Amino acid sequence: MSEILAPAGSFESLKAAVLCGADAVYLGAENFNARGNAQNFGREELKKAVRFCHERSVKVYLTLNTLISDDEMAQAEELISFCGEIGIDAFIIQDLSLVQRIKKLAPAAHLHASTQMTVQTVEGIKFLESLGFSRVVVPRELTKHEIKILSENTTAELEVFVHGALCMSVSGQCYMSAVLGSRSGNRGLCAQPCRLPFSADKSGSCDLSLKDNSLVHYLGELEKIGVASFKIEGRMKRPEYVAAAVTSCRNSLLHKKDENIEKALRAVFSRSGFTDGYYTDRRGKEMFGTRGKDDVTAAKDVLDSLAKLYEKEMPRFGVSFSFRMRENEPLILYAECKGIKTEAVSECVAEKAIKREITEDDIKEQLSKLGGTQFYAEKVEADIENGLSVPLSAINKLRRDIIEKISADILRKNTPEIFREEEKSEVFLNKKARSVTDKTYLFFRKAEQIPEKLSEKFVIVLPLKTEEKVFEKLLREGKKVCAEMPRGIFAHSEKIREKCKELFSIGVDRFFCPTLDSAVIAKEIGGKVTASFGSNIFNSYSLDVWKNYFADEAVLSAEMTVSQINKIKGNIKTGIICYGHLPLMLTRNCPVRNSRSCDKCGGNGKLTDRKGMEFPVDCSSGTSEILNSVPLCVFDEISDFENIDFCVLKFTVEIKEECEKIIDLYLSRKKYDGKFTRGLYHRGVI
């Protein structure tokens, strides 16, 4: 049976998950996890949580799934080492720089790729398998068909979100909270601005707020597909929610119908109900919803009943007892549980009965008293001589002693090898020498934006889906041209590969790759790789991983500060985005379609927030990208970036004449004369 994986934002939620039948829990420590606002676990509580779970054969996965800066790496290593010592079963990570550290400091733990890695394809998963990942948490946006393809063509376990909140953006590709308020989702502190009004028709509607996902009724189907783990979202939610979700999933796998639990699950938390739109490939307006007053009121009515679900210990393990009693001999109790065989010997000796002899029924009754533990008496055999008596308290003590032994053995059996390596990773990367910014990449959404007269020092970058004849024309004119891979590939990797091959054959040899999926494909066909926006390179060690496997250039994360960029180390060319309407979200569900069709939109859709700011929506890549309302611009500050080998200018909504003007400003290093932002280069992210 596939694993039910429950969220544990607090110890109370962890107990609710375990006592309702979860097979595994995922939780965060005090830092480096994608739910920094959850209660999370301190060191001693984390130790206690691991013991509690392992005594019940429940696995514990630690979320270490945020981007980590160079300055934080030593602290992250110390946490990994501690978790290796207490027996964490697996680490869920986003940052590839942690792979070798976990292998070194906690080698018994498994590696799980977080959904923030944005790995959507067979190619991406196979690459992660080669690095040692045993499991991949796939994006929430996948359809049943796409999950099936991944399952049939890879060996890594797949983990699928089956209940809980849906982010509007593909995980790992959202920068809205960071750009608008410095609270980075990639750093675990998303402020959820998408739940606020962003409307396509200026009505004040919430066109970035999706209903909660629920695939509980499809678990049997997902199990047949080969999904290993059913993940429940909700480390920010209360224990009663966890109890309802785990119970609903368990009922679904057991083909047990309980309408009360199903109603309670919706009541305890929903946003105008649930959706299965991504899984069933029925995207659209019906997927959107907000949490209204009725939703909040409904929760109050079910909390008490749901709390009762985890009041008592869930009996998980059957124990077979064999009791032996002979006159003038110590009592002996044998037990077998989950392949563990053990015995306990009493200090008490059986004697001739004076008033009442101990019967076989007495033995069975006392040994079956396992309430309040995770055990139940599966079978009780009593080999006793007639006419003997012992205090019932002696039999009860034997039962407690042997259960303690079994618990200890189960704990040992379920705790990975304890390992701690005091030696920390070497600082093996050298600080980059101060660079001369002598290369500039100009990204154009459409060929019509390209100015007629363009200096030879510029390199043109066009979307991969641009017609081949456009690339050929530019190459004939002597232009340097590259292709930008899409951030959302999903089930289209074969088409992407074929287009890459076509472009490579005519002379396009460099591909800007925003994800591991795209990098694997570009490298496979022989192309040069630049890690681009979306790759989330936030530290020197992640940069080095990309260099070792794929890239000779990399665009650094737009969430880094000037100071962090200037301290970056490594032997690879690096660049920054110095102009452009930054993509704030990548979504597979166009918000503009909530109010008008694609034909009526014509690719010119916008969202308006509650302050009247307009955010363009770009659908040119096959998915929808919500762009920032004003462009990022640092033309006049480029000299402050000491480690930069190239600059990137991204043109999306600009017409040709605007592109020409902006390029001139860039060449003269003049300040942009319209409304603009410096982005996060100075203020950084929390």
RATALIN-V283471 format. One line per field, one symbol per residue. ss: DSSP state (~ for helix, > for strand, _ for the rest). psi: psi as a letter, one per 20 degrees, with the letter a starting at -180 (. if undefined). Layout:
ss: ???
psi: ???
//
This chain:
ss: __>>>>>___~~~~~~~~~____>>>>_______________~~~~~~~~~~~~____>>>>>>_____~~~~~~~~~~~~~~~~~___>>>>__~~~~~~~~~~____>>>>_~~~____~~~~~~~~~~_>>>>>______~~~~~~~~~~___>>>>>>>>___________~~~~~~___~~~_____~~~__>>______>___>_>>>_~~~~~~~~~~___>>>>______~~~~~~~~~~~~~~~_____~~~~~~~~~~_____>>_________~~~>____~~~~~~~~__~~~~~~~~______>>>>>>>>>_>__>>>>>>>>__>>>>>>>>>>>>>_______~~~~~~~~_______>>>>>>>>>>___>>__~~~~~~~~~~~~~~~~~~~~~~~________________>_______>>>>>>__~~~________>>>>>>____~~~~~~~~~___>>>>>________~~~~~~~~~~~~~~___>>>>__~~~~~~~~~___>>>>________~~~~~~~~~~___>>>______~~~~~__>___>>>>>>>>__>>>>>___~~~~___~~~~____>>>>____>>>>>_____>>>>___>>>_~~~~~~_____>>>>>>____~~~~~~~~~~~~~_______>>_________
psi: pqpooqqnirhghgggggiijqhqqqrqairkqjmiirgaprghhgggggggghijkpqpppollrqprghihhhghhgggghhhikphqpoqhoiiighgghgimiiqqpppqhiikpirgggghghhhijpiqpoqqiiqrgghgggggijriqqppppipaqpqhqppikpjghghhjjnphijjkpjlhiirooqijkijrnjjoqrqqokhijhgghghhjphpoppqliirrhhgggggggggggghjkppnhggghhghhhprnkarqkhggjlmqahiiqrroaghggghhhiigghhhhhkhqppohpppoqopppqpkqqqppqqppkipprrppqiqpprppggpqprhhgghggiimjqjrjqqohppqonqqqjrqqphhhghggggghhgggghhggghiorppppohprqqnipqpqqpqpnjqppopphqhiipqgopqiiqpppqqhiqqhhgggghhhijqpprqpqqhogcjkhgggghhggghhhjjoippooirhghgggghhjjqqpppaphiloirhhhghghghhgqiqpoqpiiqrggghiiqrrmqpqrqoiqqopphqoqjnphhihiqrhghgkjkqqqpaijjqpoqoojijiappoqqhqqppkgijhiiohjphrqppopfiqrghhggghhghghikqqpjaprqjcjhghaq.
//
